[in-house]
Amino acid sequence: MANKTSFTTDEWNALIDAPQLVALAVALAGASGITGTIRETFASSKAIVEGMKSDSELIRSICAREEIKAAESGLRESVMHLKADDFAAMQQKLATLALDRVRAAIAALQAKAPADLASYRGFLESLGERVAQAAKEGGFLGFGGERVSAGEKALLAKLAEALGGTA
């Protein structure tokens, strides 16, 4: 099974950055307000903590504390360089960045650790779904709204495609 030593620095960075970027992109795709964003943040954190206990050595390595800190640092740097005139443009740029990192991670796994592809794909799909399901979008005072917004659904479909699945 693969771990950090199996990959170049750029490949490893793609593997550890992708989960963080997917969680952030899905959370922003829904624009569920402060309470919803907090719920979505907790959902992504819970998925990462569960990843620390995964049967997959690769997922455990990616979710190790020091790798999460490195990914967060890389995320801050990546997001700070995104320039956008409005929120919609920022959502699009972040989604593009996240999907690009996912594709780079998948390419690295296909080349160097194909046995780990399924667990990594499952981890990212589950992470995206959990964030999307964490809060309702578009309701008022907890009434109405939908569990997964149209923006989140569209991003999850693009994520599935980037992971090599179907939309």
N, C-alpha and C positions, 0 to 999 in steps of 0.2 A: 504494500500500500504506500501511496505517496505522502510526503510531508514537505516541509519548507526546503529541505536540501535537494529535492527532486526538480526544482524549478530555478530559473534565473530570477534575479531581483524584480525585473519588470513583470514577469509571469506571476510571481508570488504576489506582487502588489495588486495585480488585476484580480487574483483570487480572493484577497482579503478586502479589497475596496468594493467589489461588486455587491456583497450583502448590505453594506452600509448605504451605498448609493441607491440600491433598489428600495430599501426601507424608506429613505428620505424622499425619493421620487414618487413612490406610491402615496405616502402621507401628504405630499403637496398636491398630488393629482386630484385628491378629494377635497381639499380646502375645507376641512370640517370644523374650523374654529379652534379656539384654544383648548377647550375640553376634549374635543375629538383628537386633536394633535397630541395631547398628553396620553390619551388612551392608545393611540397608534404607536407612540414612542415606547410605552410599556409593552405593547405586543411585540415590537421588534426586539426589545431587550430580553423578553422572555424566550423568544426563539433562539437568540444567541446563547443564552444560559443553557437551554436544552441542547444546543449544538455542542456544548462543552462535554456532554455526556453521551454523545453519539457513538454508534458502533463503528463509524468510519473514522480512521486515524486522520484523514485529511480534514474532515469537518471539525474534529476536536482541535487540530492544529490551528485552523482558521479562527476558531472561537476562543483560543487561549487569550488570557488577559493582555499579554504583551502585544499580540497581533491586533487585538481590538484597539488598543491605544495607538498603534502604528496606523491602522486604518482610519481612525478618527482624525489623526494628524494629517494624513493624506487627503481626507475628505475636506477638512477645513481649507487646505491649500487649493484643492480643485475647485471648490465652490466659490472661493473668494475671487477666482479668476473669471468666473462667469459674469458677464455683463448683460443686462437686459433692461429694456425701457419700462416694462410692466410685469405684473405677476404672471400673466399667461406666457410671456416670452421666457421668463425664468423657469416656469414649469417645463416648457418644451426643451430648453437647453439642459436642464437637469435630467430629464428623461433620456435625452440623447446621450449624455455622458454616462448614465447608468447602463444603458443598453450596449454602448460601446465597450464598457468594462466587462460586462457579462460575456459578450462575444469574444473578447480577448482571453478571458478566463476559460471559456469552453474550448477555444483553440489550443490553449496550453494543455488542458486535460486530454484532448483528443490526441495530441502529439506525444505526451509524456506519461499519462496515467489514465488510459481509457477505462480501466476497471473502476475508477472513482467518478466517472461521469454521472452515473445514475444517482449516486448519493448527493453530489453537488447540485445537480439539476433539481432534485427533490427538495433539498434544503432551500434553494432560492425560490422555487415555486411556493413552498409552504410559507416562507417568510413574507413574500408579496401578498399572498392570500390573507395571512393573519393580520397584516397591517391594514389591508383594505376592509376586512371584516370588523375591525376593532371599534369603529365609530360610525354612527349614521351621518349621512350627508343631507343637507337641505331641509331639515326639520325645524320646528320652532318649539323651544322649551321641552325638547324630548319627544314631541309628537310629530308623526309623519316622517317624511324623509325616506331615504333608502339606505340599506346596509352598505352596498357598494355602488359608488357613483359611476356615471358614464365615463368620466375621466379615468377613474381607477380601472374600470373594465377594459378600456382601450389600452391602458398601459400594461395591464396583466396579459392581454392578448399579444402585445408586442414582446413582452418578456418571454412568454411561451415560445414565440417564434425565434427569439434570440437564443433560447436554450435548446433549440432544435426540435421543439414540439410543434403542435398545431395550435392555431389561434382559436 
